[in-house]
Amino acid sequence: MTYNDLQNRIWSNALSNYLRTFVGIGVGLVTFRLLYQAMPKESFGFWSLLWSVFGYGILLDFGFGFAAQKRVAELSVTKDWAQLSRVLSTILFFYFGIAILLASIVALASNPIIELFGVSPSHREEFRLAMIVFFAAIGFAFPLGIFPEILRGQQRISLANNIITLALLGRLSVMIWAVYAQWSFLSIMITALFFTLVPDLVCAFFALKHMPEVRLRPQFFSRGMMRETMAFSIFAYISTATNLILGKTDQLVLGATLSVGAIALYQAGAKVAEIFAQFTKQLQDTLSPAAAHLHASGDQDSIRDLLRQGTRWSALIATPLYVFCAFEMERMLWLLTGEATISHETITVAQILLFWFYTTTLTHSVSKRIYMMTGHERRLMWLGVGEAVANLGLSIALVFAFRNVASVAIGSLIPTLFFGWFKLWPWMSRDIGISPLRLLRESVLTPALCSLPAVLVLGTMNNLPQLQNNLVLSTLLPTGFAATLTAIALWHVALKPEERVAVRRRFSKNRVESTEVACCI
């Protein structure tokens, strides 16, 4: 596969990432509202508790999912199918062991756990069974989760995304019927888990079909292969754990030092930043397997270009969106919270966290994904540990000194600025072969200049008295006008002529394919 082929795959994969993200957000919001209104409060609380645990299941991954993605990308280049069979069999059956252990522990301790949560007697047995089923499914998800990672290693992220997207839509349809038919809590839980596991099974079919020479057998499990794989996966695991610390410890610090109410204030401000992150990381998620493929091919020039172009395109996507979010912050918070008056501290926290995610997108998102796959995982791990320790220590020190929520957000921002702009950014520019200032000019300056018309429009039209009494006009008209001007500026100024030609060609190809599909139907 040539570098041009990889670039085409990156864009198609990124577009499918966005589609999956839009569908996932929509399905999540509808499902939340549906279950919130249909379930008793205790049932909905237990439902939310279980699914929140699902997010922390990544800590039991031990970095092997990322290792599987990397090894598939590398060994597919050399076509060493025997070695790949041993690698994947070792990871798969290690996960099966974790699954059995997890399910057994929860099944044996189910009664004390239910008592710990203070479940009412009327729901105790149903919740206990639901919890056992839930953790058994989580355990089963570990070995099955390797198959989407294999598809990503094969540069077929769009296929994995399309399977997940269809499953999300199917899940929503069945959940609507389940609520209408008044299914039991356990039945609704099993339905949700079914549509969580089925995409992995479908991914398994397509992943193995594409590699008929690969065999997954218990006899291929190897302790030596486990040690060899862990030489990489342990660094990926620690990096993942430090990212979890960076993203989740602020709430713990606030709860321990101020109050639970402070967490609610922080969460309101953080929601805009989290949505911003969802819309700006989809391109970067496609870079890891491409980097692993190029590294295995020994194509260092293409890796440097991937690093350079990935940083540039991340800035092109993130910078205009950051400007819009920053200017429309108060309205976005109003839409999210429904509160007529947003406190000044909430807005301050939201702006700090939005800038935190923006600078992370510029300095961390591309560099970490590419360097993790190209032999720099040890150095990345130490940088991540240093940032996590500094984040936690500074957040605690500032919240004790100033006793407000914004100080915790600043404690997160300062280490990210230091490690991003003084460690990762010079590292990237040195590898690319240009100065840090030149990399800043060619990646960030142009989209920032293209966003200036939006700044002028939003700053002017938001203050027009004629629009103040109409919420729709005061929101949609300035935003639509500013977005149009920004899009025109980016098209004519930020994009190179050959990139505009490529975009036209891609959209023409998509229209032709859509017409052919419609004719077939």
Stockholm file with secondary structure:
# STOCKHOLM 1.0

chainA/1-521         MTYNDLQNRIWSNALSNYLRTFVGIGVGLVTFRLLYQAMPKESFGFWSLLWSVFGYGILLDFGFGFAAQKRVAELSVTKDWAQLSRVLSTILFFYFGIAILLASIVALASNPIIELFGVSPSHREEFRLAMIVFFAAIGFAFPLGIFPEILRGQQRISLANNIITLALLGRLSVMIWAVYAQWSFLSIMITALFFTLVPDLVCAFFALKHMPEVRLRPQFFSRGMMRETMAFSIFAYISTATNLILGKTDQLVLGATLSVGAIALYQAGAKVAEIFAQFTKQLQDTLSPAAAHLHASGDQDSIRDLLRQGTRWSALIATPLYVFCAFEMERMLWLLTGEATISHETITVAQILLFWFYTTTLTHSVSKRIYMMTGHERRLMWLGVGEAVANLGLSIALVFAFRNVASVAIGSLIPTLFFGWFKLWPWMSRDIGISPLRLLRESVLTPALCSLPAVLVLGTMNNLPQLQNNLVLSTLLPTGFAATLTAIALWHVALKPEERVAVRRRFSKNRVESTEVACCI
#=GR chainA/1-521 SS CCHHHHHHHHHHHHHHHHHHHHHHHHHHHHHHHHHHHHSCHHHHHHHHHHHHHHHHGGGGSTTHHHHHHHHHHHHHHHTCHHHHHHHHHHHHHHHHHHHHHHHHHHHHTHHHHHHHTTCCHHHHHHHHHHHHHHHHHHHHHHHHTHHHHHHHHTTCHHHHHHHHHHHHHHHHHHHHHHHHTTCCHHHHHHHHHHHHHHHHHHHHHHHHHHCTTCCCCGGGCCHHHHHHHHHHHHHHHHHHHHHHHHHHHHHHHHHHHTCHHHHHHHHHHHHHHHHHHHHHSTTGGGHHHHHHHHHHHTCHHHHHHHHHHHHHHHHHHHHHHHHHHHHTHHHHHHHHHCCSSCCHHHHHHHHHHHHHHHHHIIIIIHHHHHHHTTTCHHHHHHHHHHHHHHHHHHHHHHHHHHCSHHHHHHHHHHHHHHHIIIIIHHHHHHHHTSCHHHHHIIIIIHHHHHTHHHHHHHHHHTTCHHHHTCHHHHHHHHHHHHHHHHHHHIIIIISCHHHHHHHHHHHHHHHHHHHHHHHHC
#=GC SS_cons         CCHHHHHHHHHHHHHHHHHHHHHHHHHHHHHHHHHHHHSCHHHHHHHHHHHHHHHHGGGGSTTHHHHHHHHHHHHHHHTCHHHHHHHHHHHHHHHHHHHHHHHHHHHHTHHHHHHHTTCCHHHHHHHHHHHHHHHHHHHHHHHHTHHHHHHHHTTCHHHHHHHHHHHHHHHHHHHHHHHHTTCCHHHHHHHHHHHHHHHHHHHHHHHHHHCTTCCCCGGGCCHHHHHHHHHHHHHHHHHHHHHHHHHHHHHHHHHHHTCHHHHHHHHHHHHHHHHHHHHHSTTGGGHHHHHHHHHHHTCHHHHHHHHHHHHHHHHHHHHHHHHHHHHTHHHHHHHHHCCSSCCHHHHHHHHHHHHHHHHHIIIIIHHHHHHHTTTCHHHHHHHHHHHHHHHHHHHHHHHHHHCSHHHHHHHHHHHHHHHIIIIIHHHHHHHHTSCHHHHHIIIIIHHHHHTHHHHHHHHHHTTCHHHHTCHHHHHHHHHHHHHHHHHHHIIIIISCHHHHHHHHHHHHHHHHHHHHHHHHC
//
